[in-house]
Amino acid sequence: MTRRAPAPQDVAVGVFLVVLAAVAVVGARPLVFGSTVRPGPGFFATIVGVLVGVCGIALVARGVFGTPAPGPTAWKWTKVALVLGSVVVFAVTLERFGLVVAVVLLVMVSASATRDRRWIEIGGFALAVSAAAALLFRVVLGIAVKVWPT
């Protein structure tokens, strides 16, 4: 059996994720954790920090022991800009146009980053996600978020 060389890019990203997770967990320590029924401000940060840390450890293990990932490729800056821009569009439109319109715009702008797109399917997905978000925030969580433009 041949021994393969470690994949340094996987190890580096894994270590970065572990450090990021440690910062999140340590930063959330002064906050009240709460419980699953009544989560406190530190609940989400701690849980996400732990999950990111587990992913980082898995990535380090993959980089040292697993199959190497393909080499880095050039970034498609237009696609990166569209995905990041969709978050900006969401942030700008949420207050003025409501959650449903903001989520639909988020999905449509981010979906335009891919070449293989079917607008009918993307539109249906955008409507389903926006309806689910509205139900989640208004009905399930009871958060008073603006749903429609008024």
C-alpha positions as CSV (number, residue, x, y, z in Angstrom):
1,M,0.0,0.0,0.0
2,T,1.4,3.4,-1.0
3,R,1.4,6.3,1.4
4,R,0.1,9.5,-0.1
5,A,1.3,13.0,0.7
6,P,-0.9,15.2,2.8
7,A,-3.1,17.7,1.1
8,P,-1.9,21.0,2.6
9,Q,-4.9,23.0,1.4
10,D,-7.3,20.7,3.3
11,V,-5.2,20.9,6.4
12,A,-4.9,24.7,6.2
13,V,-8.6,25.2,5.8
14,G,-9.4,22.7,8.5
15,V,-7.1,24.4,10.9
16,F,-8.7,27.8,10.0
17,L,-12.2,26.3,10.7
18,V,-11.1,24.9,14.0
19,V,-9.6,28.3,15.1
20,L,-12.8,30.1,13.9
21,A,-14.9,27.6,15.9
22,A,-12.8,28.1,19.0
23,V,-13.2,31.9,18.7
24,A,-17.0,31.5,18.4
25,V,-17.3,29.1,21.3
26,V,-15.1,31.1,23.6
27,G,-16.8,34.4,22.5
28,A,-20.2,32.9,23.3
29,R,-19.2,31.8,26.8
30,P,-20.3,35.0,28.6
31,L,-23.7,34.8,26.9
32,V,-26.5,32.8,28.4
33,F,-26.8,29.4,26.7
34,G,-30.4,28.6,27.7
35,S,-32.0,25.3,26.6
36,T,-33.4,23.8,23.5
37,V,-36.9,25.0,24.5
38,R,-35.8,28.5,25.4
39,P,-32.4,29.2,23.8
40,G,-30.4,32.0,25.1
41,P,-28.1,34.4,23.1
42,G,-25.2,32.0,23.3
43,F,-27.0,28.9,22.1
44,F,-26.7,29.5,18.3
45,A,-23.1,30.7,18.5
46,T,-22.0,27.7,20.6
47,I,-23.8,25.1,18.5
48,V,-22.6,26.5,15.2
49,G,-19.1,26.9,16.6
50,V,-19.0,23.3,17.6
51,L,-20.4,22.1,14.2
52,V,-17.8,24.2,12.4
53,G,-15.1,22.8,14.6
54,V,-16.2,19.2,13.8
55,C,-16.1,20.0,10.1
56,G,-12.6,21.5,10.5
57,I,-11.3,18.4,12.3
58,A,-12.8,16.2,9.6
59,L,-11.1,18.3,7.0
60,V,-7.8,18.1,8.7
61,A,-8.2,14.3,8.9
62,R,-9.0,14.2,5.2
63,G,-6.0,16.3,4.4
64,V,-3.7,14.0,6.4
65,F,-5.2,10.6,5.8
66,G,-7.8,10.8,3.1
67,T,-8.1,11.2,-0.7
68,P,-6.6,14.4,-1.8
69,A,-8.9,17.0,-3.1
70,P,-8.4,18.4,-6.6
71,G,-6.0,21.3,-6.9
72,P,-7.2,24.8,-6.6
73,T,-8.9,26.4,-9.5
74,A,-9.3,30.0,-10.6
75,W,-12.2,31.8,-9.0
76,K,-15.1,32.9,-11.2
77,W,-15.4,36.4,-9.8
78,T,-18.7,37.1,-11.6
79,K,-20.2,34.2,-9.8
80,V,-18.8,35.1,-6.5
81,A,-20.1,38.7,-6.9
82,L,-23.6,37.4,-7.8
83,V,-23.8,35.1,-4.7
84,L,-22.4,37.8,-2.4
85,G,-24.6,40.4,-4.1
86,S,-27.7,38.4,-3.5
87,V,-27.1,38.7,0.2
88,V,-26.7,42.5,-0.2
89,V,-29.9,42.6,-2.2
90,F,-31.7,40.7,0.6
91,A,-30.4,43.0,3.2
92,V,-31.4,46.1,1.3
93,T,-34.9,44.9,0.3
94,L,-35.9,43.2,3.5
95,E,-37.1,46.3,5.4
96,R,-38.7,48.0,2.4
97,F,-40.3,45.1,0.5
98,G,-40.8,42.4,3.2
99,L,-39.5,38.9,3.7
100,V,-41.2,37.2,0.8
101,V,-39.9,39.6,-1.8
102,A,-36.4,39.7,-0.3
103,V,-36.1,35.9,-0.2
104,V,-37.4,35.6,-3.8
105,L,-34.8,38.2,-5.0
106,L,-32.1,36.4,-3.0
107,V,-32.8,33.1,-4.6
108,M,-33.1,34.6,-8.1
109,V,-29.9,36.7,-8.0
110,S,-27.9,33.8,-6.5
111,A,-29.3,31.4,-9.0
112,S,-28.1,33.5,-11.9
113,A,-24.6,32.6,-10.9
114,T,-24.9,29.2,-12.5
115,R,-25.0,28.4,-16.2
116,D,-27.3,25.4,-15.8
117,R,-30.5,27.0,-14.6
118,R,-34.1,26.5,-15.2
119,W,-36.0,29.6,-14.3
120,I,-39.4,27.9,-13.8
121,E,-37.8,25.5,-11.2
122,I,-35.9,28.3,-9.5
123,G,-39.0,30.5,-9.3
124,G,-40.9,27.7,-7.7
125,F,-38.1,27.0,-5.3
126,A,-37.9,30.8,-4.5
127,L,-41.6,30.9,-3.7
128,A,-41.5,27.8,-1.6
129,V,-38.5,29.0,0.4
130,S,-40.0,32.5,1.0
131,A,-43.3,30.9,2.1
132,A,-41.4,28.6,4.5
133,A,-39.4,31.5,5.8
134,A,-42.6,33.6,6.4
135,L,-44.2,30.6,8.2
136,L,-41.1,29.9,10.3
137,F,-40.6,33.5,11.5
138,R,-44.2,34.6,11.9
139,V,-46.0,31.4,13.0
140,V,-43.5,29.0,14.5
141,L,-41.1,31.5,16.1
142,G,-43.6,34.3,16.6
143,I,-41.1,37.0,15.4
144,A,-42.8,40.2,14.1
145,V,-41.0,40.4,10.8
146,K,-42.5,42.4,7.8
147,V,-43.7,39.7,5.4
148,W,-45.2,41.8,2.6
149,P,-44.6,45.3,1.2
150,T,-47.1,47.7,2.6
